[in-house]
């Protein structure tokens, strides 16, 4: 996993290495500032970070500072809550984001992950705004041998969400992954539609009188770096998000944006999407992420 993360961050770490020329024992503030700008950390955050550090920065000092930046609240896993052994928790996860961020592919990756955890998974083709999105999620379902509940292009996605949840409960599924239409903050109609999907999903779950959870995951395109924060804040304002997943990080040198995203949203980063295959999903590990960056700046130490 650690080597896979190194591969994912290779464009970011290569940029750092080229800026420094060689690895250091300590960095100056000027060197660190240049690194973080190139890695696309938000500049206000860079200034805040530099103010907290000494003139000559050791690996240990920077590691501690980076850890503080990623110290976000941990997501509540419904399986960790106080349920009796006879209870079965139905987890419903709404996948949200703009078009092109990789929502449908991420759903396939999550479905594959849960399937390998021996969970019974149902996919909901809730992006009824685009016929192609319905076909894409159906294709993934067929490839992964995971059932997909769908409706016709243009139909009410809230009704699809309701049907998926009630069907999952009746057939004793563990996880429902619901796709949603990509939307921007300028699209009021789609914003209202998202809020309706959330309301209807929660109502459907509450009517079951059984252990359940509704979580809303935001998919961000890593190649957009810190510029994705504006859209992320919009989604966070519209609905209470539970976590972030960052895609396409292997295709960019903007790995420093992870710090900006975590700080600006105060939400846990759960996964990194690192390719097009259903297996290309990496659980985000803050310590490994930080050490991978530090390894490109400093001489190796035991960590």
C-alpha positions as a Python dict, from the first residue, in 0.01 Angstrom:
ca = {
    (1, 'X'): (0, 0, 0),
    (2, 'X'): (283, 236, 88),
    (3, 'X'): (456, 183, -248),
    (4, 'X'): (122, 229, -424),
    (5, 'X'): (78, 563, -249),
    (6, 'X'): (432, 661, -354),
    (7, 'X'): (337, 581, -712),
    (8, 'X'): (15, 783, -679),
    (9, 'X'): (205, 1089, -555),
    (10, 'X'): (495, 1049, -795),
    (11, 'X'): (422, 1366, -996),
    (12, 'X'): (402, 1567, -674),
    (13, 'X'): (719, 1420, -525),
    (14, 'X'): (910, 1451, -856),
    (15, 'X'): (827, 1823, -860),
    (16, 'X'): (953, 1859, -502),
    (17, 'X'): (1275, 1673, -585),
    (18, 'X'): (1340, 1891, -891),
    (19, 'X'): (1289, 2209, -686),
    (20, 'X'): (1529, 2104, -409),
    (21, 'X'): (1793, 1942, -627),
    (22, 'X'): (1886, 1706, -345),
    (23, 'X'): (1737, 1588, -17),
    (24, 'X'): (1807, 1798, 292),
    (25, 'X'): (1859, 1763, 664),
    (26, 'X'): (1670, 2089, 717),
    (27, 'X'): (1471, 2319, 493),
    (28, 'X'): (1462, 2697, 495),
    (29, 'X'): (1124, 2867, 502),
    (30, 'X'): (1188, 2993, 148),
    (31, 'X'): (1249, 2638, 22),
    (32, 'X'): (939, 2504, 194),
    (33, 'X'): (726, 2793, 68),
    (34, 'X'): (828, 2723, -293),
    (35, 'X'): (757, 2350, -250),
    (36, 'X'): (411, 2407, -107),
    (37, 'X'): (317, 2664, -372),
    (38, 'X'): (415, 2418, -646),
    (39, 'X'): (224, 2140, -470),
    (40, 'X'): (-84, 2366, -478),
    (41, 'X'): (-139, 2420, -107),
    (42, 'X'): (-366, 2719, -46),
    (43, 'X'): (-143, 3025, 14),
    (44, 'X'): (-319, 3139, 331),
    (45, 'X'): (-255, 2794, 472),
    (46, 'X'): (110, 2812, 364),
    (47, 'X'): (154, 3139, 555),
    (48, 'X'): (-12, 2995, 863),
    (49, 'X'): (211, 2688, 845),
    (50, 'X'): (533, 2887, 797),
    (51, 'X'): (449, 3112, 1093),
    (52, 'X'): (435, 2807, 1317),
    (53, 'X'): (776, 2675, 1211),
    (54, 'X'): (1137, 2775, 1297),
    (55, 'X'): (1373, 2933, 1041),
    (56, 'X'): (1537, 2598, 972),
    (57, 'X'): (1281, 2320, 953),
    (58, 'X'): (1357, 1961, 1046),
    (59, 'X'): (1167, 1660, 920),
    (60, 'X'): (1022, 1606, 1269),
    (61, 'X'): (895, 1964, 1295),
    (62, 'X'): (734, 1954, 952),
    (63, 'X'): (580, 1613, 1017),
    (64, 'X'): (418, 1746, 1333),
    (65, 'X'): (286, 2053, 1149),
    (66, 'X'): (150, 1846, 861),
    (67, 'X'): (-21, 1608, 1105),
    (68, 'X'): (-207, 1901, 1262),
    (69, 'X'): (-335, 2006, 920),
    (70, 'X'): (-484, 1662, 856),
    (71, 'X'): (-627, 1620, 1206),
    (72, 'X'): (-991, 1620, 1093),
    (73, 'X'): (-1283, 1449, 1269),
    (74, 'X'): (-1305, 1079, 1199),
    (75, 'X'): (-1614, 955, 1021),
    (76, 'X'): (-1854, 755, 1235),
    (77, 'X'): (-1869, 402, 1104),
    (78, 'X'): (-2225, 274, 1156),
    (79, 'X'): (-2083, -68, 1239),
    (80, 'X'): (-1898, 83, 1536),
    (81, 'X'): (-2216, 217, 1695),
    (82, 'X'): (-2386, 39, 1980),
    (83, 'X'): (-2599, -216, 1797),
    (84, 'X'): (-2704, -558, 1922),
    (85, 'X'): (-2561, -858, 1741),
    (86, 'X'): (-2903, -929, 1590),
    (87, 'X'): (-2921, -585, 1427),
    (88, 'X'): (-2825, -551, 1061),
    (89, 'X'): (-2709, -203, 966),
    (90, 'X'): (-2823, -84, 624),
    (91, 'X'): (-2566, 166, 498),
    (92, 'X'): (-2680, 408, 227),
    (93, 'X'): (-2411, 621, 67),
    (94, 'X'): (-2497, 913, -161),
    (95, 'X'): (-2215, 992, -403),
    (96, 'X'): (-2207, 1364, -487),
    (97, 'X'): (-1993, 1588, -707),
    (98, 'X'): (-1960, 1776, -1035),
    (99, 'X'): (-1960, 1607, -1375),
    (100, 'X'): (-1624, 1460, -1466),
    (101, 'X'): (-1497, 1418, -1110),
    (102, 'X'): (-1524, 1040, -1135),
    (103, 'X'): (-1840, 966, -935),
    (104, 'X'): (-1957, 658, -1124),
    (105, 'X'): (-1611, 501, -1140),
    (106, 'X'): (-1567, 567, -768),
    (107, 'X'): (-1900, 395, -700),
    (108, 'X'): (-1770, 89, -886),
    (109, 'X'): (-1450, 94, -678),
    (110, 'X'): (-1644, 122, -352),
    (111, 'X'): (-1879, -156, -462),
    (112, 'X'): (-1582, -379, -537),
    (113, 'X'): (-1427, -295, -198),
    (114, 'X'): (-1745, -377, -6),
    (115, 'X'): (-1801, -693, -209),
    (116, 'X'): (-1456, -815, -104),
    (117, 'X'): (-1557, -743, 257),
    (118, 'X'): (-1837, -997, 200),
    (119, 'X'): (-2105, -730, 205),
    (120, 'X'): (-2415, -754, -10),
    (121, 'X'): (-2415, -443, -230),
    (122, 'X'): (-2684, -273, -439),
    (123, 'X'): (-2613, 9, -687),
    (124, 'X'): (-2867, 281, -758),
    (125, 'X'): (-2845, 462, -1093),
    (126, 'X'): (-2963, 793, -950),
    (127, 'X'): (-2808, 1016, -1216),
    (128, 'X'): (-3124, 1018, -1425),
    (129, 'X'): (-3016, 1351, -1575),
    (130, 'X'): (-2781, 1172, -1818),
    (131, 'X'): (-2876, 854, -2002),
    (132, 'X'): (-2505, 773, -2040),
    (133, 'X'): (-2461, 771, -1661),
    (134, 'X'): (-2735, 508, -1623),
    (135, 'X'): (-2571, 290, -1887),
    (136, 'X'): (-2227, 336, -1732),
    (137, 'X'): (-2335, 220, -1386),
    (138, 'X'): (-2526, -73, -1541),
    (139, 'X'): (-2208, -174, -1724),
    (140, 'X'): (-2010, -162, -1399),
    (141, 'X'): (-2278, -368, -1225),
    (142, 'X'): (-2257, -634, -1495),
    (143, 'X'): (-1877, -637, -1483),
    (144, 'X'): (-1867, -670, -1103),
    (145, 'X'): (-2170, -901, -1082),
    (146, 'X'): (-2347, -653, -854),
    (147, 'X'): (-2718, -572, -907),
    (148, 'X'): (-2821, -226, -1024),
    (149, 'X'): (-3158, -62, -966),
    (150, 'X'): (-3232, 189, -1242),
    (151, 'X'): (-3512, 388, -1401),
    (152, 'X'): (-3557, 570, -1729),
    (153, 'X'): (-3366, 881, -1831),
    (154, 'X'): (-3541, 1190, -1694),
    (155, 'X'): (-3733, 1012, -1419),
    (156, 'X'): (-3737, 1136, -1058),
    (157, 'X'): (-3410, 1033, -887),
    (158, 'X'): (-3574, 1066, -543),
    (159, 'X'): (-3819, 791, -635),
    (160, 'X'): (-3525, 576, -748),
    (161, 'X'): (-3351, 638, -413),
    (162, 'X'): (-3667, 541, -223),
    (163, 'X'): (-3711, 223, -428),
    (164, 'X'): (-3344, 127, -387),
    (165, 'X'): (-3357, 164, -8),
    (166, 'X'): (-3683, -28, 38),
    (167, 'X'): (-3563, -300, -201),
    (168, 'X'): (-3231, -328, -18),
    (169, 'X'): (-3410, -364, 315),
    (170, 'X'): (-3648, -630, 181),
    (171, 'X'): (-3365, -831, 25),
    (172, 'X'): (-3129, -783, 324),
    (173, 'X'): (-2854, -587, 151),
    (174, 'X'): (-2575, -432, 358),
    (175, 'X'): (-2482, -133, 142),
    (176, 'X'): (-2663, 85, -111),
    (177, 'X'): (-2445, 310, -328),
    (178, 'X'): (-2652, 583, -495),
    (179, 'X'): (-2518, 780, -789),
    (180, 'X'): (-2641, 1139, -825),
    (181, 'X'): (-2634, 1386, -1112),
    (182, 'X'): (-2329, 1608, -1139),
    (183, 'X'): (-2420, 1961, -1043),
    (184, 'X'): (-2269, 2309, -1009),
    (185, 'X'): (-2362, 2584, -762),
    (186, 'X'): (-2529, 2777, -1047),
    (187, 'X'): (-2782, 2499, -1105),
    (188, 'X'): (-3054, 2576, -850),
    (189, 'X'): (-3289, 2310, -986),
    (190, 'X'): (-3030, 2036, -939),
    (191, 'X'): (-2943, 2166, -593),
    (192, 'X'): (-3308, 2141, -491),
    (193, 'X'): (-3319, 1794, -646),
    (194, 'X'): (-3022, 1684, -433),
    (195, 'X'): (-3190, 1810, -116),
    (196, 'X'): (-3505, 1619, -212),
    (197, 'X'): (-3303, 1299, -268),
    (198, 'X'): (-3152, 1337, 80),
    (199, 'X'): (-3492, 1401, 243),
    (200, 'X'): (-3658, 1109, 67),
    (201, 'X'): (-3368, 875, 143),
    (202, 'X'): (-3376, 965, 511),
    (203, 'X'): (-3754, 925, 521),
    (204, 'X'): (-3727, 583, 356),
    (205, 'X'): (-3464, 472, 608),
    (206, 'X'): (-3658, 604, 907),
    (207, 'X'): (-3967, 413, 794),
    (208, 'X'): (-3778, 83, 816),
    (209, 'X'): (-3747, 92, 1197),
    (210, 'X'): (-3412, -83, 1181),
    (211, 'X'): (-3046, 13, 1222),
    (212, 'X'): (-2934, 232, 933),
    (213, 'X'): (-2708, 516, 824),
    (214, 'X'): (-2718, 774, 544),
    (215, 'X'): (-2378, 913, 447),
    (216, 'X'): (-2297, 1172, 183),
    (217, 'X'): (-1958, 1144, 16),
    (218, 'X'): (-1818, 1421, -204),
    (219, 'X'): (-1595, 1325, -498),
    (220, 'X'): (-1329, 1584, -586),
    (221, 'X'): (-1108, 1582, -895),
    (222, 'X'): (-747, 1591, -771),
    (223, 'X'): (-624, 1753, -1092),
    (224, 'X'): (-817, 2068, -996),
    (225, 'X'): (-613, 2101, -677),
    (226, 'X'): (-711, 2379, -437),
    (227, 'X'): (-949, 2529, -694),
    (228, 'X'): (-1189, 2243, -611),
    (229, 'X'): (-1238, 2390, -261),
    (230, 'X'): (-1496, 2645, -383),
    (231, 'X'): (-1722, 2373, -522),
    (232, 'X'): (-1659, 2159, -215),
    (233, 'X'): (-1768, 2440, 17),
    (234, 'X'): (-2084, 2479, -186),
    (235, 'X'): (-2175, 2113, -139),
    (236, 'X'): (-2083, 2131, 230),
    (237, 'X'): (-2318, 2429, 271),
    (238, 'X'): (-2602, 2259, 83),
    (239, 'X'): (-2589, 1935, 279),
    (240, 'X'): (-2395, 1795, 571),
    (241, 'X'): (-2116, 1594, 411),
    (242, 'X'): (-1960, 1295, 584),
    (243, 'X'): (-1636, 1257, 393),
    (244, 'X'): (-1427, 1336, 87),
    (245, 'X'): (-1280, 1114, -182),
    (246, 'X'): (-1012, 1256, -411),
    (247, 'X'): (-974, 1110, -761),
    (248, 'X'): (-702, 1133, -1030),
    (249, 'X'): (-429, 1228, -783),
    (250, 'X'): (-187, 1013, -979),
    (251, 'X'): (-229, 1246, -1278),
    (252, 'X'): (-124, 1569, -1108),
    (253, 'X'): (155, 1736, -909),
    (254, 'X'): (-105, 1910, -689),
    (255, 'X'): (-83, 1667, -397),
    (256, 'X'): (-49, 1953, -148),
    (257, 'X'): (-412, 2042, -214),
    (258, 'X'): (-505, 1752, 16),
    (259, 'X'): (-405, 1970, 313),
    (260, 'X'): (-612, 2263, 184),
    (261, 'X'): (-917, 2043, 128),
    (262, 'X'): (-897, 1891, 477),
    (263, 'X'): (-843, 2229, 645),
    (264, 'X'): (-1108, 2425, 457),
    (265, 'X'): (-1379, 2162, 492),
    (266, 'X'): (-1294, 2007, 828),
    (267, 'X'): (-1393, 1669, 685),
    (268, 'X'): (-1204, 1339, 671),
    (269, 'X'): (-1049, 1234, 342),
    (270, 'X'): (-1155, 871, 312),
    (271, 'X'): (-1014, 737, -14),
    (272, 'X'): (-791, 825, -307),
    (273, 'X'): (-892, 716, -655),
    (274, 'X'): (-573, 622, -836),
    (275, 'X'): (-675, 474, -1174),
    (276, 'X'): (-958, 344, -1388),
    (277, 'X'): (-978, -15, -1260),
    (278, 'X'): (-1229, -122, -994),
    (279, 'X'): (-930, -208, -773),
    (280, 'X'): (-776, 140, -798),
    (281, 'X'): (-902, 274, -467),
    (282, 'X'): (-668, 351, -179),
    (283, 'X'): (-781, 404, 179),
    (284, 'X'): (-639, 742, 276),
    (285, 'X'): (-376, 710, 547),
    (286, 'X'): (-261, 1053, 669),
    (287, 'X'): (65, 925, 820),
    (288, 'X'): (170, 745, 501),
    (289, 'X'): (65, 1043, 289),
    (290, 'X'): (277, 1281, 499),
    (291, 'X'): (578, 1049, 509),
    (292, 'X'): (568, 1003, 132),
    (293, 'X'): (595, 1379, 89),
    (294, 'X'): (865, 1412, 355),
    (295, 'X'): (1070, 1134, 194),
    (296, 'X'): (1103, 1352, -117),
    (297, 'X'): (1237, 1645, 89),
    (298, 'X'): (1454, 1497, 363),
    (299, 'X'): (1717, 1229, 404),
    (300, 'X'): (1560, 901, 511),
    (301, 'X'): (1495, 834, 879),
    (302, 'X'): (1318, 548, 1048),
    (303, 'X'): (946, 620, 1069),
}
